[in-house]
Amino acid sequence: MTSKERVQRAVHFETPDRVPYMWSALPGAVIRHGMALEEIFRAYPDDFGVGGPEWEGFAHFQVPPRYEPGLWTEPEWNVVWRQFARGIVGHPDVCPLADWDALETYEFPKVNAEAIAAQAAALRPSVGFDGMGAFEGGAAETDRPTPDWYVMPGGGTLFERLQQLRGMENVLMDLALDEPRLYDLRDRVAEYWHDALAEWAKQEIVDCYAWFDDWGSQLALMIRPEKWRQFFRPAYDYIFDPLRQSGKDVHFHSDGWVRDIIPDLVELGVNIVWVQVFMMGIEDFGQEFRGKVCVRTDLDRQHVLPRGTPAEVKAMVKQAVDNLALPEGGLILHAEVGPDVPLENVQALAEAYVEYGS
């Protein structure tokens, strides 16, 4: 069974031969551990190409611009970001639509179908610096066969994009006041992503598109679930429609406590949720959602990964398998490796993926 087949079977509950797993790491982790981190990934190649023969590794690693300290302007949306620590993404510093008057002259980006096709043709295994843990652009090759790995580019956001354009406090106030202009802004952003995903859905090499919107605080959803369903659910339905129509899988990442909206995501056709299952109570989460949607685990990066022992890391992986996996599938083992995670805990992850995922 190829890695692609293994992931597809896990996602669609069609009995994979083992639990697939995925590597991802922040640039800060590469800065800290360097080639020692690559050695672990090479020894335990994942089901998304990282560590495999097409993966370039860290020999020519350069910190992406948005991870360097200082200011960085996002070219398409004209958001100015400020980074405070090398290797860790910062936050929006200048939001171009903080003043509603700017909406009249703001130029929304246009979807470039040719650029998306070129990106798809150049996809290569990536360690996932922006959370994808899947594929990124590289030098295209002609007549390259479809890889034996599950190909999942991504990067789309709606709630976060609204915050980046307006500012978080402004967006939350707009939602509370039911500001009509926020509906217009939502629809403009949703239209862009609907059209972009329509182009990604045409790319034969792509198995899934990864969406990212952090919705949870430590204890609850950031807004009332009823408001989420009234304002955001219709937009997500529209955005994801091209993927559903084409038969591509839909991946949705959200940090924080998001249990309230997971049933909605399933109804919207989301196939994979990447969520902080330990924050929400792994046993309760498993009882409610095991078998209903494939879970990409966000193993505890607040406590266990950075400060736990290797034995505690392994026990956490076992707990995830025991509570989330079925013989039919439904689980992708994954943990984001940040700069605060010691190398021995990364090694423990690798060994536990093999031991408990078999």
HULINSUL-V676973 format. One record per helix or strand of 3 or more residues. SS is the DSSP state (helix for helix, strand for strand). FROM is the first residue (numbers start at 1). TO is the last residue. If there is no record, write none. Layout:
{{SS | FROM | TO} {SS | FROM | TO}}
This chain:
{{helix | 3 | 11} {strand | 20 | 25} {helix | 27 | 33} {helix | 35 | 43} {helix | 65 | 67} {strand | 70 | 73} {strand | 80 | 83} {strand | 91 | 94} {helix | 100 | 104} {helix | 113 | 121} {strand | 123 | 125} {strand | 135 | 137} {strand | 152 | 156} {helix | 159 | 166} {helix | 168 | 177} {helix | 180 | 201} {strand | 208 | 212} {helix | 225 | 246} {strand | 249 | 254} {helix | 259 | 267} {strand | 272 | 275} {helix | 282 | 289} {strand | 294 | 297} {helix | 304 | 307} {helix | 310 | 324} {strand | 331 | 337} {helix | 343 | 357}}
